[in-house]
Amino acid sequence: MPGRPRASIARALAVASLAVGLCVGLSGCGVRLDVPPPAIPTADAAEQARADAVATADAIAAQATALAGLGVADPTLATQIAAGSTAQAGALGGTWTPPARPSASADPSDDGASATDDATGAPTSADPTVDLVNALVTGAAQARAGAGATSGDTATLLGSIAVWRSLAAHQLASTLPAETLTGIAPTLPAGGTDLTAVGLSSLSGVDDLIRGLDAAAFGYETLAARTDDDARAADWAARATALRRAGEAVASAADVSGTAADPREALYDVADLVALDPSAAAASLETEVAGLWLTAPLPAGLRPAGVDAAVEALLRARELGPLAALDSPAAVLPGLAAP
């Protein structure tokens, strides 16, 4: 009969229209049936540097804890290194792992430990104490590079951690016979102030660094003039000259040298400084210099040089007397507020 085919066609068209409408509706609601699930987020360079530093901090802490239990080194120092490194991992935000895709099959045996088993990349030796020195030296180089690959608070934290690892490596190495480290451990970081790198930089917002370096130089000049020890006077006068030169290099790079915007002064108040024991006073100056370099708003390319200058300053402070325990709030993040 003529009406039935038309009805069948109408019903077929209605079903087809409904199917299309459902597909469009699902698509509009964000449900896609023809594409795979979104990719897992991947870390950018800054996040990778942070994550690497956390993994290395965890690895150093584990090595130091194991060393303390072996009794082959100063257990107190090893325990301090473990605690300090753990605190730094926390300051960096700890380990973050992106969520797996819903379709991914979870393997309970894969806890990610393999990624951090050799996070420091340090060579091994027959001496676990030397191994930890290696790990600290290699970790310091990693954090130093990370300070130049990140920005803001993360860069500052990485720079500070690089300095701490350098100091910890020196302190641990000092418990070993010199011949033990020869040909095994990497060269211990010596630091230094790279004025060539400073001169090639364009700086801004560094008034505190300029003024602080100049004030430290003035403090050293005062101490040198007050001591009866000729060798010490010569060393402190030389350090004052070096700090003046560094301050001038930073001022020139910031285009403020000799201008009305130059923050340096002819005289600084040193009453509190001269009230201290001379060695303690010099150590205090070096601690301040280290903090100035670590917290200055340096461009990325100059941050590793800032780390080196801070290492130089704190190694000089260490020569003047013992520094705070490596796990103390004052020492865990050199140059920064307690974590």
Residue pairs with C-beta under 8 A, 6 or more apart in sequence:
26 32
26 33
37 101
37 102
37 103
40 98
40 99
40 100
40 101
41 98
42 98
43 51
45 149
45 150
46 149
46 150
46 151
46 154
49 145
49 146
49 149
49 150
49 154
49 158
50 92
50 93
50 146
50 150
50 154
50 158
51 95
51 96
52 119
52 142
52 146
53 88
53 92
53 142
53 143
53 146
53 158
53 161
54 89
54 92
54 93
54 94
54 95
55 95
55 115
55 116
55 119
56 119
56 120
56 135
56 139
56 142
56 143
57 85
57 86
57 88
57 89
57 92
57 139
57 161
58 85
58 86
58 89
58 95
58 116
58 119
59 116
59 117
59 118
59 119
59 120
59 135
59 139
60 81
60 82
60 85
60 120
60 132
60 135
60 136
60 139
60 165
61 81
61 82
61 83
61 85
61 86
61 89
62 82
63 128
63 131
63 132
63 135
64 78
64 79
64 81
64 82
64 85
64 132
65 78
65 79
65 82
66 128
67 73
67 78
67 128
67 129
67 132
68 75
68 78
68 79
68 82
69 75
70 128
72 127
72 128
72 129
73 128
73 129
73 132
73 172
73 175
74 175
77 171
77 172
77 175
77 326
78 132
78 172
79 327
80 325
80 326
80 327
81 132
81 136
81 168
81 172
81 326
81 327
82 327
83 326
83 327
84 164
84 168
84 326
84 327
84 331
84 332
87 327
87 332
87 339
88 157
88 161
88 164
88 332
88 333
88 339
89 95
90 339
91 157
91 332
91 333
91 339
92 154
92 157
92 158
92 161
95 112
97 112
100 106
120 134
120 135
120 138
120 139
120 142
121 138
121 142
122 131
122 134
122 135
122 137
122 138
122 139
123 134
123 184
124 131
124 134
125 131
125 134
125 184
125 185
127 176
127 180
127 184
129 172
129 175
129 176
129 180
130 176
130 180
130 181
130 184
130 185
132 172
133 169
133 172
133 173
133 176
133 181
133 185
133 188
134 184
134 185
134 186
136 165
136 166
136 168
136 169
136 172
137 165
137 166
137 169
137 185
137 186
137 187
137 188
137 189
138 186
139 165
140 162
140 163
140 165
140 166
140 169
140 189
141 162
141 189
142 162
143 158
143 159
143 161
143 162
143 165
144 158
144 159
144 162
144 304
144 307
144 308
145 304
146 155
146 158
146 162
147 155
147 156
147 158
147 159
147 162
147 303
147 304
147 306
147 307
148 155
148 300
148 301
148 303
148 304
149 300
150 158
151 300
155 300
155 303
156 294
156 295
156 336
157 333
157 336
159 294
159 303
159 306
159 307
159 310
159 335
160 294
160 333
160 334
160 335
160 336
161 333
162 307
162 311
163 290
163 294
163 307
163 310
163 311
163 314
163 334
163 335
164 326
164 331
164 332
164 333
164 334
166 188
166 189
166 191
166 311
166 315
167 311
167 314
167 315
167 318
167 323
167 326
167 334
168 326
169 188
169 189
170 188
170 189
170 315
170 318
171 318
171 326
173 181
173 185
173 188
189 308
189 311
190 311
190 312
190 315
191 308
191 309
191 310
191 311
191 312
191 313
191 314
191 315
192 308
192 309
192 311
192 312
193 242
193 246
193 305
193 308
193 309
193 312
194 305
194 308
194 309
195 245
195 246
195 249
197 301
197 302
197 305
198 246
198 249
198 250
198 253
198 302
198 305
199 249
199 252
199 253
201 253
201 298
201 299
201 301
201 302
202 253
202 299
203 250
203 253
203 254
203 298
203 299
203 302
204 254
204 297
205 297
206 250
206 253
206 254
206 296
206 297
206 298
207 254
207 256
207 263
208 263
208 292
208 295
208 296
209 247
209 250
209 292
209 293
209 296
210 247
210 250
210 251
210 254
210 256
210 262
210 263
210 264
211 247
211 263
211 264
211 265
212 288
212 289
212 292
213 243
213 244
213 246
213 247
213 250
213 289
213 292
214 243
214 244
214 247
214 264
214 265
214 268
215 265
215 268
216 243
216 285
216 288
216 289
217 239
217 240
217 241
217 243
217 244
217 247
218 240
218 267
218 268
218 270
219 268
219 270
219 273
219 281
219 285
220 236
220 237
220 239
220 240
220 243
220 282
220 285
221 236
221 237
221 240
222 270
222 273
222 274
223 236
223 273
223 274
223 278
223 281
223 282
223 285
224 232
224 233
224 234
224 236
224 237
224 240
225 233
226 274
226 278
227 233
227 236
227 278
232 278
236 282
239 316
243 289
246 309
247 264
248 257
251 257
251 262
251 264
256 262
256 263
273 281
273 284
273 285
274 281
276 284
279 320
279 321
280 320
280 321
282 316
282 317
282 320
283 317
283 320
283 321
286 313
286 314
286 316
286 317
286 320
287 313
287 314
287 317
287 335
289 309
289 310
289 313
290 309
290 310
290 311
290 313
290 314
290 317
290 334
290 335
291 310
291 334
291 335
291 336
292 335
293 306
293 307
293 309
293 310
293 313
293 335
294 306
294 307
294 310
294 334
294 335
294 336
295 335
295 336
296 306
298 305
298 306
310 334
310 335
314 323
314 334
317 323
323 331
324 330
324 331
325 331
326 332
329 338
329 339
330 338
332 338
332 339
333 339
